């Protein structure tokens, strides 16, 4: 059910935004819009099917332990 709603929502967004970008020949904006839409759809879909994402704070703590990055952050 939720997957159908997700697909419907993204189809509506794309159908609403894409024609104006194409008619104004804004190809770069269309590429950026498409890339962000694909990323957003993918992440939302993965959350809907309960895929566990890595904790971003643990990654930040690992990066802090690298000497070059630690001295840059000081």
trRosetta pair geometry for C-beta under 8 A, 3 or more apart (Angstrom, degrees):
i j d omega theta_ij theta_ji phi_ij phi_ji
1 4 5.9 -57 -157 31 27 110
1 5 6.7 23 150 -13 63 106
2 5 5.5 -53 -149 38 38 112
2 6 6.2 44 150 -24 68 103
2 48 5.4 -168 113 -144 122 121
3 6 5.5 -49 -148 33 33 115
3 7 6.5 32 154 -16 65 103
3 45 7.1 59 -127 -132 90 85
3 48 5.9 142 -79 139 76 150
3 49 7.9 42 -81 -60 117 91
4 7 5.9 -54 -148 38 31 109
4 8 6.2 31 153 -18 65 108
5 8 5.6 -54 -143 39 31 112
5 9 6.2 34 156 -23 65 106
6 9 5.8 -54 -147 33 28 111
6 10 6.5 18 159 -10 63 107
6 41 7.4 124 162 -144 106 77
6 44 5.9 175 -144 127 127 122
6 45 6.4 147 139 -84 155 73
6 48 6.3 -89 -39 -49 153 157
7 10 6.1 -61 -148 41 29 104
7 11 6.1 30 155 -21 66 109
8 11 5.7 -56 -145 37 29 112
8 12 6.3 30 156 -20 64 106
9 12 5.9 -56 -151 35 29 110
9 13 6.5 27 153 -18 64 107
10 13 5.5 -51 -145 37 36 113
10 14 6.2 33 157 -17 67 106
10 37 6.6 124 -155 -173 106 103
10 40 7.8 168 -107 98 115 104
10 41 5.2 47 -108 -97 158 114
11 14 5.9 -56 -145 40 29 108
11 15 6.1 25 158 -16 65 111
12 15 5.9 -58 -142 41 27 108
12 16 6.2 24 158 -19 63 112
13 16 5.9 -63 -149 37 26 108
13 17 6.1 2 164 -2 66 116
13 37 7.1 179 108 -125 125 119
14 17 6.3 -67 -136 46 26 96
14 18 5.4 23 175 -25 68 121
14 37 6.4 93 -82 -163 98 159
15 18 6.6 -41 -113 31 19 109
15 19 7.5 20 -177 -17 50 105
16 19 7.9 -80 -178 24 16 98
17 20 6.6 -74 -167 39 39 104
17 21 6.5 27 152 -15 75 114
17 33 6.2 -156 135 -171 135 146
18 21 5.8 -66 -150 39 35 109
18 22 6.1 28 160 -17 73 109
18 30 6.9 72 -136 -133 73 102
18 33 7.6 -179 -88 112 68 141
19 22 5.8 -59 -144 40 32 108
19 23 6.0 28 161 -19 69 110
20 23 5.8 -54 -139 38 30 109
20 24 6.3 15 163 -4 64 111
21 24 6.3 -66 -145 48 26 99
21 26 4.7 -92 -156 64 75 104
21 29 5.5 -141 -138 97 118 108
21 30 4.4 146 141 -77 135 93
21 33 6.5 -129 -65 18 165 152
22 25 7.3 25 -177 -80 34 39
22 26 8.0 -86 -59 42 19 70
22 30 6.7 73 -68 -92 66 144
26 29 4.1 -7 146 35 114 121
26 30 6.1 135 99 -26 73 88
27 30 5.4 -54 -147 35 33 115
27 31 6.4 35 154 -21 66 102
28 31 5.7 -52 -151 33 33 111
28 32 6.4 28 153 -14 66 106
29 32 5.7 -54 -145 40 33 109
29 33 6.0 37 154 -20 66 108
30 33 5.6 -52 -142 39 29 113
30 34 6.2 31 156 -21 63 107
31 34 5.7 -54 -147 36 28 111
31 35 6.3 28 155 -19 63 106
32 35 5.7 -53 -146 35 31 111
32 36 6.3 24 158 -12 65 107
33 36 6.1 -59 -146 42 27 105
33 37 6.1 28 156 -21 64 112
34 37 5.7 -57 -144 38 28 112
34 38 6.3 28 158 -19 65 106
35 38 5.9 -55 -148 35 28 108
35 39 6.4 25 155 -15 63 107
36 39 5.7 -55 -146 39 33 111
36 40 6.0 31 157 -18 67 109
37 40 5.8 -55 -142 40 29 109
37 41 6.1 29 158 -19 65 108
38 41 5.8 -53 -142 38 28 110
38 42 6.2 28 158 -20 63 109
39 42 5.9 -58 -147 37 27 110
39 43 6.3 20 160 -13 64 109
40 43 6.1 -58 -144 40 27 106
40 44 6.1 23 159 -15 64 112
41 44 5.9 -62 -145 41 26 108
41 45 6.0 27 158 -21 65 110
42 45 5.8 -56 -145 36 26 111
42 46 6.3 25 157 -18 63 107
43 46 5.8 -55 -147 37 30 111
43 47 6.5 31 153 -18 63 105
44 47 5.7 -54 -151 35 33 111
44 48 6.5 36 151 -22 65 105
45 48 5.6 -54 -151 33 33 114
45 49 6.6 12 158 -3 66 106
46 49 6.2 -64 -145 46 31 96
46 51 4.2 -55 -177 40 91 132
46 53 7.6 93 125 -66 127 99
47 50 7.5 35 -178 -80 35 29
47 51 7.0 -79 -74 45 29 83
47 53 7.9 -22 -85 -28 82 119
54 58 7.0 -103 170 58 93 118
54 59 6.6 76 131 -42 122 116
55 58 4.4 75 85 2 106 107
55 59 7.2 178 97 -7 59 84
56 59 5.6 -54 -156 37 42 114
56 60 6.4 44 148 -22 70 103
57 60 5.4 -49 -147 34 37 114
57 61 6.5 40 152 -21 65 101
58 61 5.7 -51 -150 33 34 112
58 62 6.6 36 150 -19 64 102
59 62 5.6 -52 -151 33 35 112
59 63 6.5 34 152 -18 65 105
60 63 5.6 -53 -149 37 34 112
60 64 6.5 41 151 -26 65 102
61 64 5.6 -47 -150 28 34 116
61 65 7.1 36 152 -23 61 101
62 65 5.9 -56 -161 27 35 112
62 66 7.7 41 145 -27 62 94
63 66 5.9 -43 -163 14 44 113
63 69 5.3 -83 168 128 83 164
64 69 6.7 -116 -109 109 26 112
64 70 5.7 77 -178 -92 57 87
64 73 6.8 -47 -123 29 80 161
65 70 6.9 12 -139 -57 9 123
66 69 4.4 56 77 22 105 111
66 70 6.4 178 80 -18 48 89
67 70 5.5 -57 -139 36 28 113
67 71 6.3 23 165 -15 66 105
68 71 6.3 -57 -150 37 27 104
68 72 6.5 28 150 -20 61 109
69 72 5.5 -54 -148 36 34 115
69 73 6.3 31 155 -19 67 107
70 73 6.0 -57 -148 36 29 108
70 74 6.9 36 152 -30 61 101
71 74 5.7 -45 -152 20 37 116
